[in-house]
Amino acid sequence: MVKRDTSLPDLSGQRVLITGATGGLGQGISRRFAAAGARVAVHYRSSKAAALTLVEELREAGGEAEAVHADLSVPGSAEKLVALAVKKLGGLDGLVNNAGIQPLATLSEMTRAEWDAVFATNLGAVFELSQAAAAVMGEGDAARDPSSNRWITHVASIEASRPAAAHGHYAAAKAGLVMHARAAALELGEWGIRVNTVSPGLIDRPGLETEWAEGVESWRAHAPLGRMGTPEDIGNACVLLASAGASFITGQDLPVDGGMLVTPGW
Ligand SMILES: NC(=O)c1ccc[n+]([C@@H]2O[C@H](COP(=O)([O-])OP(=O)(O)OC[C@H]3O[C@@H](n4cnc5c(N)ncnc54)[C@H](OP(=O)(O)O)[C@@H]3O)[C@@H](O)[C@H]2O)c1
């Protein structure tokens, strides 16, 4: 068995699909779910080697992990991905919609193709994945058992409410994610499926400090907690929302931003 991190809620037995698990946040989210005892399907698109390395790491720590592939910009791929995860995990209790792209383009320069690409991956795929996952989670005995814990969490962004420059498509898609979760929560509550969003602030990654020194410095100066987030901070929040302790929480957005959203803009 995986060496459980007892500071985390116990998710033993949960079968969880995490999209974009090869990226910075996705790796941290996958590690925290595995440390909480969940069986995870780590999804990748192009980074197969990273996915296999992560699976190996999680298994070596005693966890249960499988790699699953899909290009989520392709319509219809979501249903196949959910089916693959169900096959590999033996069912599905939770879905973290984390995969996303974050290109920069100002309003004056943005092309329709760039706009569409962001919406296809960051929002369209989430709709399709949630639809497919809910169909699986809503069938069988679990759907009739009020104590069973089934959920979907989208990784949005604080840009859903506080947009950054050159991110009009991204911020609009993230705002859409927050509203999609609320609407889905409304519909899926009947089957006991909870839907929430986690909205990260600036999350650290290798190279960020040198690539964007002024942005990092400004973030640290303004965030009440005085630091950037880590992928594990986001993983911890997703684990929290997946836990039985969150069983009455649905349709909510949880900012995980070191307090940035409460800072005054003047
Ligand atoms: N980093 C931050 O500070 C921050 C802040 C707020 C919100 N977020 C959100 O957090 C999520 C993860 O961000 P990140 O910084 O970890 O990004 P990242 O390192 O660039 O990773 C992106 C992940 O998404 C996958 N992906 C991209 N396009 C895909 C597609 N068409 N089909 C399937 N998978 C695709 C990538 O897969 P492959 O590598 O295998 O191609 C990768 O696993 C995103 O939704 C992002 O908007 C990030």
PDBQT file of the ligand as one rigid body, heavy atoms in Angstrom, charges set to zero:
ROOT
HETATM    1  N1  LIG A 301       0.455  27.491 -13.586  1.00  0.00    +0.000 N 
HETATM    2  C1  LIG A 301      -0.317  28.382 -12.990  1.00  0.00    +0.000 C 
HETATM    3  O1  LIG A 301       0.165  29.333 -12.331  1.00  0.00    +0.000 OA
HETATM    4  C2  LIG A 301      -1.816  28.268 -13.114  1.00  0.00    +0.000 A 
HETATM    5  C3  LIG A 301      -2.618  29.219 -12.467  1.00  0.00    +0.000 A 
HETATM    6  C4  LIG A 301      -4.010  29.118 -12.552  1.00  0.00    +0.000 A 
HETATM    7  C5  LIG A 301      -4.589  28.076 -13.264  1.00  0.00    +0.000 A 
HETATM    8  N2  LIG A 301      -3.782  27.155 -13.896  1.00  0.00    +0.000 N 
HETATM    9  C6  LIG A 301      -4.456  26.073 -14.633  1.00  0.00    +0.000 C 
HETATM   10  O2  LIG A 301      -3.962  24.836 -14.163  1.00  0.00    +0.000 OA
HETATM   11  C7  LIG A 301      -3.988  23.878 -15.209  1.00  0.00    +0.000 C 
HETATM   12  C8  LIG A 301      -2.611  23.257 -15.359  1.00  0.00    +0.000 C 
HETATM   13  O3  LIG A 301      -1.674  24.300 -15.588  1.00  0.00    +0.000 OA
HETATM   14  P1  LIG A 301      -0.102  24.018 -15.661  1.00  0.00    +0.000 P 
HETATM   15  O4  LIG A 301       0.572  25.302 -15.361  1.00  0.00    +0.000 OA
HETATM   16  O5  LIG A 301       0.242  22.812 -14.885  1.00  0.00    +0.000 OA
HETATM   17  O6  LIG A 301       0.052  23.738 -17.229  1.00  0.00    +0.000 OA
HETATM   18  P2  LIG A 301       1.187  22.931 -18.019  1.00  0.00    +0.000 P 
HETATM   19  O7  LIG A 301       2.364  22.672 -17.169  1.00  0.00    +0.000 OA
HETATM   20  O8  LIG A 301       1.357  23.651 -19.307  1.00  0.00    +0.000 OA
HETATM   21  O9  LIG A 301       0.464  21.521 -18.317  1.00  0.00    +0.000 OA
HETATM   22  C9  LIG A 301      -0.640  21.465 -19.152  1.00  0.00    +0.000 C 
HETATM   23  C10 LIG A 301      -1.170  20.050 -19.169  1.00  0.00    +0.000 C 
HETATM   24  O10 LIG A 301      -2.336  20.004 -20.019  1.00  0.00    +0.000 OA
HETATM   25  C11 LIG A 301      -2.140  19.029 -21.013  1.00  0.00    +0.000 C 
HETATM   26  N3  LIG A 301      -2.765  19.472 -22.268  1.00  0.00    +0.000 N 
HETATM   27  C12 LIG A 301      -2.560  20.646 -22.926  1.00  0.00    +0.000 A 
HETATM   28  N4  LIG A 301      -3.276  20.645 -24.063  1.00  0.00    +0.000 NA
HETATM   29  C13 LIG A 301      -3.933  19.450 -24.123  1.00  0.00    +0.000 A 
HETATM   30  C14 LIG A 301      -4.818  18.850 -25.051  1.00  0.00    +0.000 A 
HETATM   31  N5  LIG A 301      -5.175  19.442 -26.196  1.00  0.00    +0.000 N 
HETATM   32  N6  LIG A 301      -5.275  17.617 -24.796  1.00  0.00    +0.000 NA
HETATM   33  C15 LIG A 301      -4.919  16.991 -23.662  1.00  0.00    +0.000 A 
HETATM   34  N7  LIG A 301      -4.093  17.486 -22.749  1.00  0.00    +0.000 NA
HETATM   35  C16 LIG A 301      -3.597  18.715 -22.981  1.00  0.00    +0.000 A 
HETATM   36  C17 LIG A 301      -0.636  18.849 -21.155  1.00  0.00    +0.000 C 
HETATM   37  O11 LIG A 301      -0.378  17.545 -21.665  1.00  0.00    +0.000 OA
HETATM   38  P3  LIG A 301       1.006  17.147 -22.424  1.00  0.00    +0.000 P 
HETATM   39  O12 LIG A 301       2.128  17.854 -21.720  1.00  0.00    +0.000 OA
HETATM   40  O13 LIG A 301       1.087  15.660 -22.257  1.00  0.00    +0.000 OA
HETATM   41  O14 LIG A 301       0.859  17.572 -23.831  1.00  0.00    +0.000 OA
HETATM   42  C18 LIG A 301      -0.169  19.036 -19.710  1.00  0.00    +0.000 C 
HETATM   43  O15 LIG A 301      -0.306  17.845 -19.015  1.00  0.00    +0.000 OA
HETATM   44  C19 LIG A 301      -4.459  24.615 -16.456  1.00  0.00    +0.000 C 
HETATM   45  O16 LIG A 301      -5.847  24.401 -16.626  1.00  0.00    +0.000 OA
HETATM   46  C20 LIG A 301      -4.170  26.064 -16.125  1.00  0.00    +0.000 C 
HETATM   47  O17 LIG A 301      -5.009  26.947 -16.823  1.00  0.00    +0.000 OA
HETATM   48  C21 LIG A 301      -2.428  27.229 -13.839  1.00  0.00    +0.000 A 
ENDROOT
TORSDOF 0
